[in-house]
Amino acid sequence: MSQQLSWTLLLSALLAMAGCGDGGGDDETSPPTTGYSWSLPQGFPTPRESADNPLTDAKIELGRHLFFDPRMSINQTMACASCHQPARGFTDGRLTSIGATGEDHPRNAMSLTNVVYNATFNWANPILATLHAQALIPIFGEFPLELGWSDHETEILDRFRHDAVYQKLFADAYPGETNPFNADRVAKAIAAFESILISGHSPYDKATLQGDRNAMSPAARRGQELFFSERMECFHCHGGFNFSQSVNHAGTTLAQAEFHNNGLYNIGGTGDYPLNNRGLWEFTQRPADMGRFRAPTLRNIELTAPYMHDGSIATLEEVLDHYSRGGRLIKEGPLAGDGAKSPYKSELIVGFSLTPQEKQDVIAFFQSLTDWEFLCDPRFTDPFGNFPRHPRCN
């Protein structure tokens, strides 16, 4: 059993013992909790609000402070925002992330854009099905160590317990509780803040859903036609309002939890992926799940380079080259192999050809998914001033 799987199963057990249900406390059969006034872009469905973690403005504000506070890490050097910076579309710009003690993470930091609509969380974890459960992974995880709460929980919580600002924030977020300073309440507050990181005012949205036909350039419109064509097949994995087929919201009967092998590796011609980065296989041990990862949202994709689960593709142009070829060819070295010939590659990755102009049109379409209203929204800024906004927001 992999370290990641054993830790996730342990986390699920701890949540269950705490009375939080399976993986975070959402009751999928219950109607969404009412009371929070969502401010949703036109055409967007209502998120499925957790019955175990109903949203309030006070809880969201507490979560915003915790999200940006370096005191969340064992050595007070790293916040949640260190890996999810607003100026980078809530990613960090690294190939793969690093933890508070400098330990390398095997995965690229995923964007938190529209994360409330995800059916599953992380790149290839089929067990994590709520934001609350996901937030506990970087808090307590040891393989790799991220924030480093294991064996230091009381020490870290005391930093907030004895801070007058946080005393009020916790009291407002959890009224009537005698001791809200615990990991469960911290994770729920962070999940509440992440729930409102909703992007839906890009030029694409304005042109497609909001009636402003001039919001997209002619090049972006041509790229849109290519993106949604059977020729490129992109929309099969990156479709719908969130440009991801892995979605869950108040209107879905059955959450769509999909994982795909896109031909990134085929080590030795066996279909293998690098150690500790084998995707869904790490949880199921089924050969067909080798290299299967969740297709992330493409919203704000212009700002979230580098790409893929391991950050191994640097630019959007190179992403198109990869899919155009139908898989990546690595000619030499320990990872050598032709991803286009992988026995486990998705049948949707078939390859295509683009002219130079068409390639630029598709890039223009990707750029039309950048939402500056979202990226510059003051509700998502750092209250401590450690993580500056994008220069365009100033």
N, C-alpha and C positions, 0 to 999 in steps of 0.2 A: 504493500500500500504506500502511495506517495506521501511525502510530508504534507503537501498541500491538502490532499484528501483527508488525511487523518486529523489535521488541524480543523478543517471545516466541519467534519463530523463531530469533533469535540465541542466546537462552538455551538452547533445545533443542539447538542445535549445540554449545554449550559443554559442556553436560551429557554429550552423547554422546562428545565428545572426551575428557572426564574419565573415561570408562568407566562412566557412570551410566545408560546406557540412554536410552530416549526419554522425556524429560520427567521424569526423577527416579530411574529405576532399578528400578521395580517390574516384576517379571516376572509378567504377568497369568496365564500358564499354569502357574506354579509353585504348589504348595500353600502356605498361609500358614506363615511361619516359626514354629516352636514355641519355647517357652522362657519367654515372658513370661506371667505369671499375670494374666489379665484379671479385673477385678472388674466384672461387667456386671449391669445391672438385669434383673429377670425379664422374659423375653420378647424380649430384644434379641439379635440375631445377633452372632457373633464378627467383629470387624473383620478386614479383609484386611491382614495385616501385611506390610510391605515386606521382600522378600528382601534388598534392598540396604541396609535400615536397620532391622535387628532391634531391638526395644525391650529396654531394660534399665532398672532403677530408677535407676542412676547417670546414664544418658544423659537420662532424664526430668528428673532433678534439675538437671543442667546446663542443660537447655532452659528450665526454670522460671526460673533465675537470669537467663539471657540474655533471656528474654521480657520481664522486668520491669526490665531495666537500661537507663537512659538513655544509657549509654556506647555502646550499639549504634548511635547516630546520629552523624553527622559532627560536629555541634556539641554533643553530649552533652545535648541538650534533650528527646529523644523516645525512648521505648521502643516495642516492639511493643504493649505494653499501653496505650499512649497512645490507640491507635485501637480497642483491644479490652479494655475495662475490665471486670473481673469484676462490679462493682456494677451495670453496665448490660447484663448478659447478654453480655459480651464484645463490646460495640459502644462507640461514643463519644458518642452523643447529638447529634452534629452532622448537619446536612443532608448535607454531604459532608465528607470528612476533609481534613486539611491535613498537609503534610510537615514535616520538621524545619526547613526554611528558610522556612516560611510559604507554600509553594506550594499552591494549592488542588488537591485531587484531584477528578476529575469524578464520583466514585461515593461512595455511602454505605457506611460500614464495615459489612461483613456480620458477623453473629454467628459465633463459633467453636464454638458449642454443637454437639456431635456431628459436628464437622467431619471426623472420621476416616471417616465413612460417605459422604462426598460422592463422586460419580462424577467431577465436574469442580469446579474452584475458581474463585473470583471470580464476578462477576455474569454474564459472557457469554463466557468464554474456553473454547473447546472443546479446546484443546491442553493446558492444565495439568491433569494427571490424577493428581498425587501431592502430598502435603503438602510434601515436600522441594522439589519444583520450585516450588511456590507461594511458599514462604518466601524463595526467592531473588529474587522480583519486588520486594518492598519493600526488600530489601537493596541491590540494584543498579539498580533502575529509575530512569530519568531523565525519563520522560514520564508523569506528573510525578515529580519527585524526592521520595522518601519518607525513607529512612534515609541515603542519600547515600554509599554505599560506593564507587561508581565513582571511580577514581583516588585513593582514600583507604583502600584495603583494608588495607595494611600498617599504616598509622597506627592504624586502629581495632582491628585484631587485637592490636597491641602493648599496648593498654590491658589486655587480658585475659592476654596472654602474661606480663606482668610483675606480675600480681596473684597473691599467694600462694593466695588462696581459689580462684581459677579454675585455677591450676596443678594443684591437687588434683582439682577437678571435672572438668577435661579428662582428666587421667590416669585417673581412675576410669571415666569414660565411654568412653574409647578406650584400654584397656590394651594396652601393647606398642607403641604408635605413638610414633615419635620426635618427630614434629611434628604434633600434631592441631590446632594453631591455624591453621585455614584456613576459608574460607567454606563449603566443603562440609560440614565437621564442625559448624560453627555452625548451618547450615540444618537438618541432620539432627537435631541436639539439640532445636531449636525445634519441628520437626515431631513429635518423640517426645513432648514435653510436650503439644502440641496434641492428640495422638492420644488422650490419656486424659481429655479434657474431655467426658465422656459424661454426659448428663442423661437420667434415666429414672425419677425418683422424685417426679414431680408428682402432684397430686391425681388427674389423669386416669389416670396409670399405676397408682396405688394402687387406684383403683376398677375399672379395666379389666383390668389384668394381674396385680394382686397381691391380689385378693379382698376389698378393703375397700370395700364398696358405699357406705359413708357418706362416703367421702373427697371426693366431688363434691356440690355443692349441687344442689337440684332445678332451679334456673335453669340451672346449667352442663349438666345432663343434657338439658334441653330444647334448649339451644344446640347440644349435641353432635348431637342428632337432626337439627337444621336443617343443620348443617355437612356432615353426611354424606348429605344428601338430594339427589335429582336436581333439586330446586327451586333450590338455591343452587349446586350443582356444584363446591363448594370442593375436595372430596376428590380430584378428578381431577388437580389440580396439587399439592395438599398432602395426599397420602395416605400410607398405610403407617406404620410405627412411628416414622419421623422426620418425618412431616408434610411430606415433600418427595419428588417422584418421581425426583429425581436422586440415586440411591444406588448404592453399591458395597460389598460386604462378602464375607467368605469363602464365603458360601452362594450368591452370585450367579454365574450363568454368563456373563451379558452385562451390563455396567454400564449403568444407565439414565441417559442424559445428555440431559435434555430442556430446551428453552428455549421461552418463550411470550411473545407480544405481548398485553398485557392492556389495550390501549386507553388508555394513559396520555397519548399524544400523537397528533395527526393534523394536523401543521402544514400550513396552507393547503389541507386536504382531500386532500393527496397521500399521506398515510400516513407522512410524514417525521418523524423525531425530531431533537432538538437535536444540533448538531455535537459530535463527540467523545463522544456518548452514544447511539449507535445500536445498541448490543447486538451480537448475533451477526453482523449485517451487516458490522461492522468487520473480521471475519475471513473471511467468505465472499463479500462483495460481491453477494450474491443479493438481489434486491428482496424476496422473501418472508421474509427473515431480518431485515428492518428492525424494530427495536424488540423483538426477542426476547431475553429475559433468563431466567436460571435462577430457578425458584421456590424461595426459601430455606425452611429449616425454620421452623415456627411455634413451636417450643419456646422458652419464656421470652419470647414475643413481647410480653408486657405491658411489658417493660423495655427494648425495643430501638427505641423511637421515635427519630426520625421514620422513615417507611416508604418503600418503593420504592427503586429503584436510585440515585435522585438525592435522596432524602430529601424529596420534594416533597409528601408527605401526612403531616400532623402527628400524627394520632390514629387509634386503631383505629375509632372511630366514623366518621371520614372515609374510612377504607379501605372500610368496609362501604357507605358512600354511593357510592363510586367503582364498586364491583362491582355494586351494586344498579342503578345507571344503565346499566351495560354499557359503561362507558368515560367518560373525563373530558371535560367541556366547558370549553374555555378561550375566553372570549368575545372577548377583544381582546389586542392586543400582538403581538410577533413570534412567539409560540408559539401563536397562536390556531388553533383547530380543534376538531372534535368527535371525540374518540377512539372513541366508540361507532360511528362510521361509517368507521373506518379500514379500508382494503382489506386490511391485513395483520393485523388483530386475530384472535386465536385464536377458533375456533368454540365454545370452551367458555365464553367471556365473553358470556353472553346476556342478563344482567340479571334482576332478580327484585324482589319487593316484600316488605318486612318491616313488621310493626306495631312501634310503639315498644317494646312488651314483648319481642317476638321479637328485636329488635336488641340489647336489653340482655341477653337470654339468650345470644346468640352471643358477646357481650363476656365474659360470665361463663364461657363455655366456653374462650375464649382465656386468661382468667386462670387457669383450672384447669390450664393447661400450664406454669405457673410452678413451678419446682423449687427450693425453698429449700435442700434438702439439697445440691444441686449448687452453687448460688450461694454457699453458706457453707462449702463443703468446704475445710478447711485445706490440702489438697494443692494448691489452686489460688491460694493467697494470695501476695502480693508479699513476698519475703524481705527487701526493703530498706525497706518501709513507706511507699513513695511513692504507692501506689494503694490507698486504704482500701477495706475491704469495705462492702457495703450496710449501712445502719444496722440493718436487721433481723437481721443476723448477729452483732451485738455483744451 
